[in-house]
Amino acid sequence: MHESPSDPWSSSIVVIHDHERYVRLSIQQIRWIMKSIGAWPRPRESSSPINKYVNALTNVICMGLVIFLFVPCVLFVVLEVEDTYSTLKFTGPLSFFTMVFMKYSSLILRRRDIRACIDYIKRDWMNTRRHDDRAIMIKSAEFSRRLVMICAFFTYGSAVFYHIAMPISTGKITEEGSNMTYRPLVYPVARAIIDTHRALISEIFICVQCVAGFVTQSINAAACSLTAVLAMHAYGRLEILMQWIVHLVDGRDDLSSNLDERLATIVEEHVRILRFISLTEKIIHEISLVEIIGCTLNICFLGYYVIMEWHIAEFANQVTYILLLTSFTFNIFIFCYIGELVADQCKRLSEISYMIDWHRLPGRKALAVILMIAMSNSSVKLTAGNIIDLSFSSFGDVIKTSVAYLNMLRTLTT
């Protein structure tokens, strides 16, 4: 990618690179996950009606599978479950389905904003040509990829154990007074809908529930991974901006030789980053609120199941509960961790803006730094529903609240 001589960004340090490769580094993993559930936004130039119909059909199938798990299980709990522990045991999965439905709806409704963020990422890679700046962005992109892989490992790993290992370890059940043998479902179905004790029907429902379970986990992974990728991209851009601010007074080979132009470029880039963070907040604030409330409840329920069944549960069940507990804890940790990173990065930007050698600027040009300091001091935070700041403090509150609910639940049921 070549520069014109009049381009203020041109320098001997600027290198030619394939920006598409780096775009893939940033978004390839979330594109795979989100495309599998029909939540990946279509390109602006794409107008094929076939793609629209396929995407809409995928959305309908995913929503239908979530409802397929939720409604029969609710009817089973209402019509057939009598003891308190069994009711509580199905309350956790039902609350998880509610979370998944709300997060998937949010991803679909925010598809245009997600597309805008992806376009931001592509333009940033196109316009980042200096080796050091690209190294910063690559480091942030690789870190977000690691977060996505860890999230996917726990998410899909727990799905494998919950939907495959647990039913296999339980084995088949033979009904008393008849020769009917069937494998119990992970999510029981009310007999008012269909009798799943018949072997063929039971096997069909197990297969469909397994597919539906992986869809729900894909939605869960997509929401968490998208948040990590967008937040870490903002983190990398803020790090680059800090490097520009450090070289505001003396300049740098790839920056303009004119002080006013350097200052204007820095302010323009800061405004651009703030818009990207604002757009990211718009996308994730509903998802993160659902995540915080839902994970608080689910960590409580899973802890309760582990305590109540530790001495009687099969090994596969114990591993499943631990994986699910780890998955929920890690998901909420990611939300809070990246929120903390972005907030700290904005504070660092404010400090660096204040600590530059502004006294060396000629004439009254030092007054222009006041604007930059004022912008840097603006509080930028990612929140859950504009109610809870995503931070380490919030993560600690979630864990403490879950433990408090767990103690209350044990007191009331024992």
Secondary structure, 3 states (H helix, E strand, C coil): CCCCCCCCCCCCCECCCCHHHHHHHHHHHHHHHHHHCCCCCCCCCCCCHHHHHHHHHHHHHHHHHHHHHHHHHHHHHHHCCCCHHHHHHHHHHHHHHHHHHHHHHHHHHCHHHHHHHHHHHHHHHHHCCEHHHHHHHHHHHHHHHHHHHHHHHHHHHHHHHHHHHHHHHHCCEECCCCCCEECCCCCCCCCCCCCCCCHHHHHHHHHHHHHHHHHHHHHHHHHHHHHHHHHHHHHHHHHHHHHHHHCCCCCCCCCCCCHHHHHHHHHHHHHHHHHHHHHHHHHHHHHHHHHHHHHHHHHHHHHHHHHHHCCCCCHHHHHHHHHHHHHHHHHHHHHHHHHHHHHHHHHHHHHHHHHCCHHHCCCCHHHHHHHHHHHHCCCCCCEECCCEECCHHHHHHHHHHHHHHHHHHHHHHC
